[in-house]
Amino acid sequence: MKLKNIIFDFGGVLMDWDPRYYFKTHFDNEADMDFFLKNIATNAWNIEQDRGRTLERGTEKLVKEHPLFEKDIRAYYDNWTTMLRGEIPQNVAVLRQLEGKYPLYGLTNWSAETFPYALEHYDFFQLFEGKIVVSGDEKLIKPDPKIFRVLLKRYDLKAEESVFIDDNIDNIKTAKDLGFATIHVTPETDLAKELHNLGYEF
């Protein structure tokens, strides 16, 4: 079956987001920053906001668990936009080349409260014409197959006709299991070349 649909993850593929961009200025030294991000404001904690927990509830829960870090915890979402450094230019350039040639979709683990900021401030999101599934809205997160099925059903897609692009290997594995072609993005990935290898022409 010929591939036609192209489904993008956002963070790590089109957007450069990292809490370290803010906290390297917040803490006096890197060791304190690393301890905080590995043991207090962890990825596992942040992903629950992506799953639909409100930023306020997530923050208050963590403050209650780690009261000595209250100032640092509250700084997390107060300075979230600083963590969003900007677009990943080489991949966004490929996205722009695909406009009008193939159907484009987004499937992202992202808080429903913070995603609107990115949508407003980065014009390339308009290329998806609203065809974006956001985990925080669905109360589901990748790599759960259910959120992939939400995308397929909502836009009447077939996995076998679609390529899924993500930087997270667990999400890639789920997509493969569901029948998608996949591209696992790393800093070394030549996205245009990978798409050409799958038969996309642009």
N, C-alpha and C positions, 0 to 999 in steps of 0.2 A: 504494500500500500504506500502510495507516494506521500511524503511528508509535506505539510503545508502550514500548519499552525506553529507559532513560536511563542513559548511561555517563559517569561523572565521572572526569576527571583530578583529582589532589588538590593538589599544589603549585601555588600561584598561582590556584587555583579555590576550594578549601575551606580550605587551610592557607597561612599566611603564613610562608614560610621564606626567609631571606636571610643569608648568612655575615657580612654587614656588621653585623648586630645584635650579634654577638659581637666582631668584629675592630675595631669603632670604639672599644672599650674596651681592646683588646689593644695597639694601636699608639698612638704618641704623637701622630700627625697623620694626616689623611685621605690625604695624598699617598702615605705609606708603605703604608697599607692598600690603596689602589687599585692600587699597583704589585704588591703581593703577590697580590691576587686576580685581576689581569689577566695576570700573567706567571709566577706560581709555582703557587699552588693554584687553577688555572683551572677553568672549567666543564667543559672537555674532560677534565680529570683526574678531577673528581668524578663525571662521568657513567659512568666505567669502574667505579666502585664500584656505581653503580646497575645496571650491566650484569652484576654478579655478582662482580667482583674483591673480595676481602676488604679490610676497612678496614686491616688490618695490612699486607697486601701493597702496597696503594696508598700508604700512608704511608711504608713503607720505601723504595719505589721513588723517591718524590719526595725523601726525605731524601738518598738517594744521588746524585740529580741536582743537588740544591741544598743542600749541607751547611751553607752559611752561614745558611740559613733553617730549620735543624732545629727550633729551639724553636717557631717560628711554625707550621711544618707539623704538629708533634705536637699543637699546641693545637687544630687544626682539629676533629678528631673527639672529642678530650677535652672539647670545649665545644659539641658539635653541638646539644645540647638548647637552648642559649641562642639558637641561630640559628632555632629553631622558635618564633616569637613567639606563635602561637596560631591560632585559626580565623579565617576571613574571615566575619564575622557575617552580612552580608546574604545571602551565598550559602548558608551553612549553614542559615539560616532558610528558604530556598527548599527545600533538601533535606528539612528536617523536614516541610514542607507536602506533599511528594511521597510520604512514607512511607505505605505501604498502598494507594496509588492507582496506582502504576506500578512495574514491576520495576526495581530500582536495581542498578547494577554499578560497579565501580571498575577503572580501567586506569591504573597509575601507574609512572613511572620513579622507583624508590626502592630504596635498598640493603636487602637482606634482613636486614641486621644492625640497621639503625636504624628500619625501619618498625614493628617490634613496640612500640617506645616510644610512637609516635603512636597506635597501635591501643589501647594500654592507657590513655593519658592523655586521649583525646578521645572522648567517648561517642558522638558522631554516627557514627563508623565502624561501630557496631553496626547501624545502619540498613541496611547492605549485606548483612547476614546471611552474611558470609564470602565473598560473590561478588565477589572482588577478585583481579585479576591484577597481581602485583608483578614488575617487571622483574628485580630481583635474584634472585628465585626461578627465573625462566624463562631467565636468561642471554640475554635479548633486551631491547632498548630501543626505544621510540618514537623516531623515526617509522618504524622497520622494519615493513613490513606484516605480518611473521610474528607479531608479538606481538598485533596486532589479530585475526589468524586464530586464535590460541590462545584468546582471549576468546570469539570466535564459536563455535568448536567445543566448548569446555568447557561452555558454558551453552546450547548449541543455539539460538543467536540468528541472526537474519538482519540484515545491515547495513541493508537497506532499511526495516526496522521499528524502527530505533534512531537516537537522536541521541547524538552524541559531543561532550562539552564539555571544552575545553582552552584554556590560555592561550598555547600554543606554536603558531605559525602553520604550522610544518613538520608537526607532528602533525595539525593540522586538514586540511592538504592531502592527506596520506595517507588520512585517514578519508574525505574526499570521493571520492578515487579508488576507494576500496573500496565506495562506495555509501551511506555513512552520511549522514544529515542532520548538520549541525554547528553549534556555537555557539562562536565565538572570543571568549574572555573577556578583557576589558581592565579596568582600574580603573573605567571608565565604564559597563561593561555592566550593564544591568538584566536579570538572569537570568530572573526571573519573566516579564517582558514578552517576552523572546526565546522562552521555552518556550510561552507563550500564542500567540505568532505562528505556532508550528509545530503548534498544535492541541491542546496538552496543557491539560487542565482541572483546576484545583486551587484 
